[in-house]
């Protein structure tokens, strides 16, 4: 069972890192603000979720696992709110890039 949990952790953490890298590439390569925001929020939220999933079998207590999940939820909510605010300001200013 430990080998399975180790493999799950490694796969999830590596996949999360790849999603972070893909989000960074999207921010650097996409042409306008809206597509950059989409790439950043979607890829980073999924990447962080996978990293938390990979770290959950490694925690010592239930409270530490709940803290990881709470941090992930906080990031989910805050990134959604911040991306909406950035998009609203960009749209008001008529920005394309």
Secondary structure as GFF3:
##gff-version 3
##sequence-region A 1 97
A	DSSP	alpha_helix	2	29	.	.	.	ID=ss1
A	DSSP	alpha_helix	33	56	.	.	.	ID=ss2
A	DSSP	alpha_helix	62	93	.	.	.	ID=ss3
###
